[in-house]
Amino acid sequence: MPAERVKILSTGGMLDAARRTTGGTVLVATEIGMLHQLRQASPSVDFQPVNAQASCRYMKMITPEKLLRCLRERRDEVLVDPETAAAARTAVQRMIEIGQPGGAE
C-alpha cells in the first residue's frame, strides 16, 4: 500500500481525516469503539475494522459518570509513581504532536 494512503493519527486526527475523506471504504486499525465516531463524522464512507476483535476493556471502564464522580468525590483516583507518570506524559505528548496540524500524519 502506498505510504501516502496510510495515516497514523490521534483520535482527533482520525475524526478530522474522516470528515475530509472521499474514499468509498476505509480500513481502520484501532479500537473498534472508534468506528461509531468515524461513521458519524462521515456517514457516506464505509469504515471497516482491520481487526473486528480489537476491543479494549479498559477503555470501556471509563464513563463520563465515573469521571465526574472521581472529580467531585475524589474517589477511584489513580496514583502512579513519578517515573511512570513521566513516561506516560511523554507518550501522551507524542500523541498530541501527531494530531497537530503540520505534525506527522
TILUM-861488 format. One line per 5 residues: number of its first residue (from 0); their letters; for each residue y, x, z of C-alpha. Coordinates in Angstrom, 3 decimals. Layout:
BEGIN
NUM) a) Y/X/Z ~ ...
// end
This chain:
BEGIN
0) mpaer) 0.000/0.000/0.000 ~ 3.448/1.388/-0.893 ~ 5.381/2.684/2.134 ~ 8.405/0.508/1.307 ~ 6.229/-2.583/1.867
5) vkils) 5.146/-1.536/5.370 ~ 7.511/-2.201/8.270 ~ 7.246/-1.032/11.877 ~ 9.664/-3.258/13.754 ~ 10.661/-4.538/17.157
10) tggml) 10.265/-8.240/17.892 ~ 13.856/-8.880/16.837 ~ 13.362/-6.742/13.753 ~ 10.297/-8.779/12.780 ~ 12.261/-12.015/13.087
15) daarr) 15.156/-10.615/11.032 ~ 12.725/-9.422/8.351 ~ 11.003/-12.822/8.348 ~ 14.329/-14.546/7.685 ~ 15.044/-12.170/4.764
20) ttggt) 11.621/-12.101/3.144 ~ 10.955/-13.774/-0.158 ~ 7.254/-12.899/-0.186 ~ 4.658/-15.615/-0.500 ~ 2.225/-14.113/2.010
25) vlvat) 2.993/-11.556/4.714 ~ 0.317/-9.752/6.737 ~ 1.287/-9.322/10.378 ~ -0.308/-6.685/12.623 ~ 0.946/-7.687/16.063
30) eigml) 0.073/-10.024/18.913 ~ -0.778/-13.407/17.392 ~ 1.669/-15.231/19.650 ~ 4.396/-13.814/17.404 ~ 3.159/-15.794/14.393
35) hqlrq) 4.691/-19.051/15.650 ~ 8.161/-17.483/15.874 ~ 7.814/-15.881/12.443 ~ 6.733/-19.163/10.881 ~ 9.713/-20.934/12.453
40) aspsv) 12.059/-18.239/11.144 ~ 10.767/-18.621/7.581 ~ 8.681/-21.778/7.050 ~ 8.127/-21.140/3.331 ~ 6.312/-17.836/3.959
45) dfqpv) 2.588/-17.676/4.741 ~ 2.342/-15.296/7.729 ~ -1.268/-14.184/8.237 ~ -2.588/-12.082/11.119 ~ -4.356/-8.834/10.288
50) naqas) -6.470/-9.469/13.396 ~ -6.700/-13.117/14.499 ~ -8.148/-11.928/17.845 ~ -5.071/-9.832/18.737 ~ -4.032/-11.782/21.803
55) crymk) -2.547/-10.112/24.877 ~ -3.469/-11.964/28.057 ~ -0.804/-10.064/29.982 ~ 1.990/-11.276/27.709 ~ 0.792/-14.839/28.241
60) mitpe) 1.158/-14.432/32.016 ~ 4.948/-14.145/31.808 ~ 6.644/-17.521/31.553 ~ 10.318/-18.483/31.912 ~ 9.456/-20.383/35.086
65) kllrc) 7.722/-17.384/36.668 ~ 10.564/-15.061/35.696 ~ 13.134/-17.415/37.207 ~ 11.109/-17.674/40.431 ~ 10.882/-13.900/40.622
70) lrerr) 14.641/-13.530/40.208 ~ 15.561/-16.328/42.622 ~ 12.989/-15.735/45.337 ~ 12.298/-12.031/44.766 ~ 8.593/-12.902/44.568
75) devlv) 5.946/-11.226/42.452 ~ 8.236/-8.286/41.907 ~ 6.501/-5.294/40.301 ~ 7.497/-1.925/41.660 ~ 6.444/1.282/39.927
80) dpeta) 6.888/4.935/40.788 ~ 9.876/6.750/39.227 ~ 7.704/8.768/36.808 ~ 6.082/5.632/35.371 ~ 9.466/3.894/35.193
85) aaart) 10.924/6.844/33.243 ~ 8.051/6.814/30.755 ~ 8.360/3.045/30.307 ~ 12.116/3.339/29.852 ~ 11.560/5.882/27.058
90) avqrm) 9.123/3.555/25.264 ~ 11.498/0.587/25.550 ~ 14.415/2.708/24.319 ~ 12.394/3.714/21.242 ~ 11.627/0.046/20.503
95) ieigq) 15.322/-0.814/20.791 ~ 16.258/2.043/18.438 ~ 13.694/0.918/15.865 ~ 15.196/-2.575/15.916 ~ 18.794/-1.423/15.443
100) pggae) 20.445/-1.739/12.048 ~ 20.179/1.613/10.348 ~ 17.224/2.546/12.584 ~ 13.719/3.318/11.374 ~ 12.329/0.228/9.659
// end
